[in-house]
Amino acid sequence: SKSSEEIKQQNSELSEKVHSLVSKNSAMKLDMEDLHKKLEMAELMIQQFSNQAGSLDANQQLQMALEEKASLETQVAQLSESLHQLQAERDQYVEKLKEERSIWQQRVQQLSEQVHTMAEEKEKHMAQIRELEANVAEL
């Protein structure tokens, strides 16, 4: 039962980690979507500035927009990498949970079989006791 409790504790800890990773994963997906929207806005601004005649102010704004676009693309790449890492970690935790669950089920099955065997032995011993008591009463 101690092993069973330890396994249950490990399972709950791993489940919490998986839930945490799933939450982080969702948050990162939202951040990526946000960055993609900002990137699209930056590209629209670039197109607008590109279409205007080349005044110095527009050129400066275009340069700033290009720099922001590059920065956003870098952030998207970093978030994508982090997202892949989190997904890999989540998959590892899920696999570990499956393994732990399998081990736990095997132990429960073994203990169940032991309980069944002991119950049968108890019944045999009880029958022997009744038989011996009958013999003693007869004597």
N, C-alpha and C positions, 0 to 999 in steps of 0.2 A: 504493500500500500504506500510505503514511502517512495518507492520508485514511481508509482503511478502519480502521486502528488507532485513529484519533481517534474515528471513529464508534462503534467497538466500545467505547471507553472511555466515551463519552457515554452509550451505551446501558446500560452496566453501572452508571454513576452514577445514571441515571434509574431503573433497576430497583431500586437500593438505596433511593432516595427513595420509590418506590412501596411497597416492602416496609415501610419505616419508617412511612409513612402508614397502611398497612393495620394494622400493629401498634398504632399510636396509636388508630386507629379502633376496634379490638377492645377495647382497654383502656377507652376512653371508653364503649363500649356496656356493658361490665361495670359501670363506675361508675354509669351511668344506671340499670341494673337494680337496683343496690344502693340508689341513692337512691329509686327507685320503691318498693322494699320498705320502706325507712325511712318513706317517706311513708304507705304503707298502715298501718304500725304506728302512726304518729302519728294517723291518722284513726280507727283502732280505739280508741286511748286517748281520743281526743276523745269518741267515742260512749260509752265506758264512763263517762267523767266527766260527760257530759251526762245520763246516765241516773241518776246518783246525786243524792241530795238536796243542796241548795246550801250545804254547809258552806264556810267561808272557805278551808280548806286545799284542798278539791277545786276551788274556783274558781281558786285560784292555779295549781294543777296544770293546769287546763284552759287558762288563759291561756298558760302556758309551752308546752303542747302546741300551741296555735294558733300561737304565735310560731315554734316549731320547724317546724311544717307550712309556714308561709309561707317560712321560710328554705330548707327543702328544695325547695319549688316553684321558688324563685329559682335554686337550684343546678341543678335539672333543666332549667330553661329555658336557663341558660348552657351546660350540657353539650350540650343539643340543638343550640344555635347552633354551638358548637365542632365538633360532629359533622358538621353540614351543611357547615361550612367545610372540614373535613378531607376529606369526600367530594368536594367540588368540586375541591380541590387534587389529590386522587388521580386524579380523572377527567381533569384537565388534564395531569398527568404521563403517564397512560396514552395520551392522545391524542398527546402529544409523542413518546412512545416509538414509537407506530405510524408517525408521520411520519418519524422518524429511521430506522426499520426499512425503510420504503419507499424512502427516499433511498439507504440502504445497499444494498438489493437492486438498485436501478437502477444504482448504480456497479459492483456486482459483475457485473451483466449486461453493462455496457459493457466492462469489463475482459476478461470472458470472450470477448466478440466480437472485441476487439482481439487477444487471444492466438490465437484461431482464424484471424483474417486474417493475422497474422504467420506462423503455421505454414504457411498456404497459400502465402504469398509465399516463405517459406524453401524449400518443396518446389519451387516454380517455379524459384527461383534455383539450386537443386541440380541440377535437370534441365538448365538452361542450362549450368552448369559441366560436367556430364557430356558434353553435346553439344559444347561447345568443346574439351574434352580429347580427345574422339574426333576432332574436326577437326584438332587439333594433331598427334595421333598419326598421322593419315592423311597430313598434310603432311610 
